[in-house]
Amino acid sequence: MSDTNVIVEILDAHGNVEASFTPHIGQSFVEAADDSNVIMPTSCCAGACFTCACRIIEWQDDIDIGLLSVPLVDIDDDQVLTCIGGLKDEVFSDGKFHRIVLQKLI
């Protein structure tokens, strides 16, 4: 199954484009970033510390905030913990191009 119809763009805390990468099915944003040599802040890698939190700027409906685990801290509706959050599987097969934009909070 091809997943080239998805790109994730990372903005720094000031809104400047920092990096982009193409995730694969079942990967957290942190895993996908790491595969592309993009540095994402992490600490616990379990959804418990908020270090990796990002604001979802574009395509919020495509994001599964609990892809790998249930968040253990409260997050706002427009946030994702990138160590456990990723994209919904159907995003990769709907034939549409998706540009996901996340902004680092730290």
C-alpha positions as CSV (number, residue, x, y, z in Angstrom):
1,M,0.0,0.0,0.0
2,S,1.5,3.4,-1.0
3,D,1.7,6.1,1.6
4,T,3.3,8.8,-0.6
5,N,0.1,10.9,-0.5
6,V,1.0,12.1,3.0
7,I,3.5,14.6,4.2
8,V,3.9,15.9,7.7
9,E,5.3,19.4,8.1
10,I,6.8,20.5,11.4
11,L,6.8,24.1,12.5
12,D,8.9,25.4,15.4
13,A,7.3,27.2,18.4
14,H,7.4,30.5,16.4
15,G,5.6,29.1,13.4
16,N,8.6,28.7,11.1
17,V,8.9,25.6,8.9
18,E,11.5,23.4,10.5
19,A,11.2,20.1,8.7
20,S,9.0,17.7,6.9
21,F,8.7,13.9,6.5
22,T,6.6,11.2,5.0
23,P,5.2,8.8,7.6
24,H,4.2,5.1,7.1
25,I,1.2,3.2,8.3
26,G,1.3,2.5,12.0
27,Q,4.1,4.8,12.9
28,S,4.0,7.5,15.5
29,F,5.0,11.0,14.4
30,V,8.2,10.6,16.4
31,E,9.1,7.3,14.7
32,A,8.4,8.7,11.3
33,A,10.4,11.8,12.0
34,D,13.3,9.7,13.3
35,D,13.3,7.7,10.1
36,S,13.8,10.9,8.2
37,N,16.5,12.3,10.6
38,V,14.1,14.9,11.9
39,I,14.6,15.7,15.6
40,M,11.4,15.8,17.7
41,P,11.6,16.5,21.4
42,T,10.7,13.3,23.4
43,S,11.2,12.1,26.9
44,C,8.9,9.3,28.1
45,C,7.8,7.9,24.7
46,A,4.6,6.7,26.5
47,G,2.3,9.7,26.3
48,A,2.8,10.7,29.9
49,C,5.1,13.8,30.0
50,F,3.9,16.3,27.4
51,T,7.5,16.9,26.1
52,C,6.5,15.9,22.6
53,A,3.2,17.8,22.4
54,C,2.4,19.6,19.2
55,R,-0.5,21.8,18.2
56,I,-2.4,20.5,15.2
57,I,-2.5,23.3,12.6
58,E,-3.9,21.4,9.6
59,W,-5.9,18.1,9.0
60,Q,-6.9,17.4,12.6
61,D,-9.4,14.8,11.5
62,D,-6.7,12.6,10.0
63,I,-4.8,12.3,13.3
64,D,-5.2,9.4,15.7
65,I,-4.1,10.8,19.1
66,G,-3.9,7.3,20.6
67,L,-2.4,5.4,17.7
68,L,0.1,3.5,19.9
69,S,-1.3,4.1,23.4
70,V,-3.8,6.2,25.3
71,P,-2.5,9.6,26.3
72,L,-1.8,9.6,30.0
73,V,-1.9,13.4,30.4
74,D,-4.7,15.8,29.4
75,I,-4.3,17.5,26.1
76,D,-6.4,20.1,24.3
77,D,-8.5,19.1,21.3
78,D,-6.0,20.7,19.0
79,Q,-3.0,18.9,20.4
80,V,-1.2,15.6,19.8
81,L,1.5,13.8,21.8
82,T,3.8,12.9,18.9
83,C,5.4,9.9,20.6
84,I,2.1,8.0,20.6
85,G,0.0,9.8,18.0
86,G,0.0,9.3,14.3
87,L,-2.2,9.2,11.3
88,K,-5.4,7.2,10.8
89,D,-4.8,4.2,8.5
90,E,-7.5,5.3,6.1
91,V,-5.5,8.5,5.3
92,F,-3.0,6.4,3.3
93,S,-5.6,4.8,1.1
94,D,-8.2,7.5,0.3
95,G,-6.3,8.7,-2.8
96,K,-6.2,12.3,-1.6
97,F,-3.0,14.3,-0.8
98,H,-2.7,15.2,2.9
99,R,-0.4,17.9,4.2
100,I,-0.5,17.5,8.0
101,V,1.0,20.6,9.8
102,L,2.1,20.3,13.4
103,Q,3.6,23.1,15.5
104,K,6.0,22.3,18.4
105,L,5.0,23.7,21.7
106,I,8.5,23.7,23.1
